[in-house]
Amino acid sequence: MKFKFISNLVLILAIYVSSLVLAPPVLKSQPLTICRNVNKPITDFTTIRDTIRISGMSWPIIRMKLIIDTVIHTWDSDLRFYLSRGSIGTRAINEVGGSGDNFIGTNIQDTTGICQIGNSACNTAPFTGTYMPSLGYSFSGFFNQTVNGDWILSISDTVAGDSGTLRSWCLFFDTWLLGLGNTTSIPNKFSLSQNYPNPFNPSTKFEYHVPKNAYIKISLYDVSGKFIKTLVDEVKHTGVYEYEFNAAEISSGVYFYKMETEGYSESRKMFFIK
């Protein structure tokens, strides 16, 4: 009788543990938007390039947008917009518009039932709204690929006598995120923790919290405010992160590490003693 009781108890514990560890997978949509403010000049017969770098997000793409937030140009039909990541790329906007039409809040995505940019039947300068890529082009090559990588926007000016500026642009992705049925706590705000140990020699650690997908930059400065090096410089998805800093290459002293992201900035002081 005692043996049977213990066996039943072991079985109950095994079922309970498996319910925690082997919770059923959940497939859910995970949106991600990243923007760049650049103010890069567009001049005659040149191609400018700007890069959004994404890492740590190996989710397959199911939908995406190229958002030309602001491009100002004296003759928009001179311009070709090309988006690439690795060996995959496509022309998104191909010589559309006219004199000073500009691109303000122009969303390019592959969705049936909307106008292709450059189609005179439904295009209105400054192309504010949502359009399919220019005729003959598509984002389909990016679908089911990982979000990770260097996304490069290239803008070519094909005619002399006109100029302009790329002021800002964004990428939006909708991805599938496979997770467990069990929920885990997530941060409710951006924050940067105090490093530990402090003082330290030669290594120390700190945490930073990211409540939503965002571009995170963490930099190191000396006590006078002089920039020393970049510690983190990439898009991070929601979560709690730990960074380990090794100071073997710098001198003893007081340093500051600063976290910057959209609408948030915070600094902490650290003491390195050799």
KEPA-611118 format. One record per residue (C-alpha): residue in three letters; x, y, z. Coordinates in pm, whole numbers, padded with zeros to 5 digits, always signed. Layout:
BEGIN
ALAXYZ;...
***
This chain:
BEGIN
MET+00000+00000+00000;LYS+00281+00240+00088;PHE+00463+00161-00236;LYS+00145+00226-00439;PHE+00096+00563-00266;ILE+00452+00671-00345;SER+00416+00558-00706;ASN+00097+00760-00747;LEU+00264+01064-00590;VAL+00559+01035-00830;LEU+00317+01010-01124;ILE+00126+01320-01011;LEU+00449+01518-00972;ALA+00568+01405-01316;ILE+00244+01520-01478;TYR+00263+01854-01297;VAL+00624+01915-01403;SER+00553+01819-01763;SER+00262+02064-01768;LEU+00509+02339-01676;VAL+00794+02238-01903;LEU+00599+02104-02200;ALA+00325+02362-02223;PRO+00160+02364-02565;PRO+00323+02598-02817;VAL+00148+02920-02907;LEU+00184+03084-03248;LYS+00118+03456-03234;SER+00178+03764-03442;GLN+00467+03986-03333;PRO+00485+04336-03488;LEU+00811+04528-03512;THR+00875+04885-03633;ILE+01219+05048-03664;CYS+01283+05403-03790;ARG+01587+05607-03888;ASN+01622+05988-03893;VAL+01916+06057-04120;ASN+01897+06380-04329;LYS+02113+06245-04613;PRO+02146+06461-04927;ILE+02041+06315-05264;THR+02248+06466-05545;ASP+02274+06423-05924;PHE+02368+06077-06055;THR+02443+05940-05709;THR+02310+05655-05497;ILE+02277+05705-05124;ARG+02240+05415-04882;ASP+02120+05385-04525;THR+02108+05072-04308;ILE+01880+04938-04036;ARG+02057+04654-03855;ILE+01845+04394-03673;SER+01977+04105-03463;GLY+01845+03863-03204;MET+01507+03825-03378;SER+01498+03504-03580;TRP+01127+03528-03658;PRO+00988+03462-04008;ILE+00834+03759-04189;ILE+00468+03728-04287;ARG+00403+04092-04380;MET+00618+04403-04412;LYS+00614+04771-04509;LEU+00878+05010-04631;ILE+00779+05350-04494;ILE+00931+05655-04662;ASP+00850+05897-04385;THR+01002+06198-04560;VAL+01190+06244-04887;ILE+01205+06595-05029;HIS+01320+06629-05392;THR+01273+06887-05669;TRP+01178+06620-05925;ASP+01063+06288-05776;SER+01048+06094-06103;ASP+01429+06103-06103;LEU+01440+05863-05808;ARG+01460+05487-05770;PHE+01415+05329-05425;TYR+01569+04985-05369;LEU+01539+04772-05053;SER+01773+04480-04985;ARG+01879+04240-04715;GLY+02166+04008-04793;SER+02119+03855-05140;ILE+01748+03945-05156;GLY+01632+04281-05286;THR+01373+04463-05492;ARG+01299+04805-05634;ALA+01008+04946-05433;ILE+00950+05285-05600;ASN+01053+05332-05961;GLU+01063+05685-06105;VAL+00716+05804-06005;GLY+00572+06150-05952;GLY+00682+06479-06099;SER+00811+06817-05993;GLY+00843+06853-05617;ASP+00575+06593-05538;ASN+00787+06451-05254;PHE+00717+06141-05043;ILE+00551+06209-04707;GLY+00422+05911-04506;THR+00447+05680-04805;ASN+00381+05315-04705;ILE+00486+05047-04953;GLN+00356+04693-04892;ASP+00236+04386-05084;THR-00140+04381-05030;THR-00395+04304-05298;GLY-00663+04560-05361;ILE-00448+04871-05319;CYS-00291+05090-05585;GLN+00060+05040-05718;ILE+00267+05352-05663;GLY+00313+05520-05999;ASN-00037+05433-06120;SER-00183+05770-06215;ALA-00539+05648-06146;CYS-00495+05661-05769;ASN-00169+05841-05689;THR-00180+06184-05534;ALA+00130+06383-05440;PRO+00298+06377-05192;PHE+00207+06004-05203;THR+00077+05996-04846;GLY-00093+05662-04787;THR-00043+05292-04860;TYR+00061+05155-05200;MET+00194+04838-05356;PRO+00548+04851-05497;SER+00588+04990-05848;LEU+00466+04774-06136;GLY+00681+04462-06179;TYR+00828+04463-05827;SER+00736+04280-05507;PHE+00845+04216-05146;SER+00754+03847-05175;GLY+01119+03740-05174;PHE+01149+03860-04813;PHE+00851+03660-04684;ASN+00927+03362-04456;GLN+01283+03488-04420;THR+01425+03589-04081;VAL+01401+03952-03973;ASN+01771+03951-03874;GLY+02027+04124-04092;ASP+02129+04454-04249;TRP+01832+04612-04428;ILE+01965+04864-04679;LEU+01760+05137-04841;SER+01925+05272-05159;ILE+01796+05581-05339;SER+01938+05659-05683;ASP+01906+05996-05858;THR+01907+05923-06233;VAL+01893+06275-06384;ALA+02104+06590-06354;GLY+01982+06928-06234;ASP+01781+06828-05925;SER+01856+06744-05565;GLY+01683+06643-05244;THR+01708+06487-04898;LEU+01619+06159-04732;ARG+01505+06277-04392;SER+01362+05962-04234;TRP+01242+05612-04316;CYS+01107+05306-04134;LEU+01056+04934-04168;PHE+00752+04754-04030;PHE+00738+04375-03996;ASP+00468+04135-03889;THR+00623+03803-03787;TRP+00527+03472-03637;LEU+00662+03423-03286;LEU+00648+03067-03150;GLY+00636+03056-02772;LEU+00512+02843-02483;GLY+00163+02853-02345;ASN+00295+02964-02007;THR+00320+03341-01977;THR+00625+03516-01842;SER+00651+03862-01694;ILE+00773+04138-01923;PRO+00905+04484-01835;ASN+00649+04764-01822;LYS+00903+05041-01886;PHE+01256+05109-02011;SER+01513+05095-01733;LEU+01886+05061-01676;SER+02014+04894-01358;GLN+02321+04975-01151;ASN+02617+04755-01238;TYR+02736+04489-00994;PRO+02994+04458-00852;ASN+03076+04825-00822;PRO+03368+04906-00780;PHE+03491+04621-01004;ASN+03804+04466-01156;PRO+03802+04385-01441;SER+03441+04274-01515;THR+03099+04388-01408;LYS+02740+04330-01520;PHE+02423+04533-01552;GLU+02068+04471-01671;TYR+01847+04677-01895;HIS+01473+04638-01952;VAL+01298+04675-02288;PRO+00913+04686-02266;LYS+00862+04686-02645;ASN+01063+04628-02960;ALA+01300+04922-02988;TYR+01640+05041-03107;ILE+01870+05045-02802;LYS+02202+05225-02771;ILE+02424+05202-02462;SER+02749+05399-02461;LEU+03042+05436-02223;TYR+03188+05777-02125;ASP+03469+05885-01895;VAL+03419+06120-01601;SER+03473+06426-01824;GLY+03198+06316-02063;LYS+03432+06195-02340;PHE+03290+05907-02543;ILE+03487+05583-02493;LYS+03300+05308-02676;THR+02959+05171-02774;LEU+02838+04874-02569;VAL+02499+04804-02732;ASP+02380+04935-03069;GLU+02091+04734-03215;VAL+01719+04667-03218;LYS+01602+04458-02920;HIS+01269+04287-02872;THR+01071+04291-02548;GLY+01264+04143-02256;VAL+01523+04174-01981;TYR+01886+04177-02094;GLU+02215+04138-01910;TYR+02538+04293-02037;GLU+02881+04193-01910;PHE+03147+04464-01944;ASN+03519+04385-01930;ALA+03732+04694-01861;ALA+04073+04533-01912;GLU+04157+04772-02199;ILE+04084+05100-02018;SER+04241+05284-01724;SER+04117+05286-01365;GLY+03867+05559-01289;VAL+03507+05672-01282;TYR+03293+05602-01589;PHE+02934+05650-01694;TYR+02726+05415-01908;LYS+02421+05565-02078;MET+02117+05395-02231;GLU+01923+05577-02503;THR+01607+05483-02690;GLU+01281+05644-02801;GLY+01171+05889-02530;TYR+01410+05745-02270;SER+01765+05821-02156;GLU+01939+05719-01835;SER+02298+05712-01707;ARG+02470+05518-01428;LYS+02811+05563-01266;MET+03064+05281-01238;PHE+03404+05263-01063;PHE+03687+05062-01218;ILE+03982+04990-00989;LYS+04284+04792-01110;
***
